[in-house]
Amino acid sequence: MNIIPTEVSDVFITEPRVFEDQRGFFYESFNEKAFAEKLGVEIHFVQDNHSRSTQNVLRGLHYQIQQPQGKLVRAVVGSVFDVAVDLRKSSPTFGQWVGSILSAENKRQLWVPAGFGHGFCVMSEVAEVLYKTTDYYAPQHERCVLWNDPDLAINWPLTADPVVSAKDQAGQPLKSAEVFS
């Protein structure tokens, strides 16, 4: 596994070692021991999630203020622009974001630690995203930072107006959002 650091502390892109031949391909999408050795972070996942969306669907920026979730995100069909926003007030990169294209072709994954907002927009006709989480979904603790907050100025690669849920349209600007200490 190759680890690519990002400009935002604690967020990493992983590239698996892929074995391909005439039959297709094989790769380990997660190995707890290798992850701990390469990143120096011990992680235990408790839940796997799978979403399917069409082009220009934008989901996020989601987080849980209690029971925060670390997420290991990958696209298994199509491509998405995946974003992590640092919501840890004490962090030197608080309020900064990093984005990466995750696709079935590049097989990259984004490690989004607990304390970050997460979202993505679909760049292909259809995309399926799988992500592992370090804590269980707790809707009572779910929060949302507004995806188009001008203070974040995320450069979403959209080809049309995004398709956004009512919940995500009602997200809070970072200035007034409940964040981590």
DAWOLIN-V355481 format. One line per field, one symbol per residue. psi: psi as a letter, one per 30 degrees, with the letter a starting at -180 (. if undefined). Layout:
psi=???
This chain:
psi=kkkjllfkkfklkkjljkjkaffblklkfkjeeeeeeefgkkkkkfkklklkllkgkkkljllkelhkkkkjklkfkakljkkkkjgjefkfgkfllkkkkkleefgllkjjlkgklkllkkflekkkkkkklfllkiffgklkkkfgkffehkikikflkljkleeefglkleegkklk.
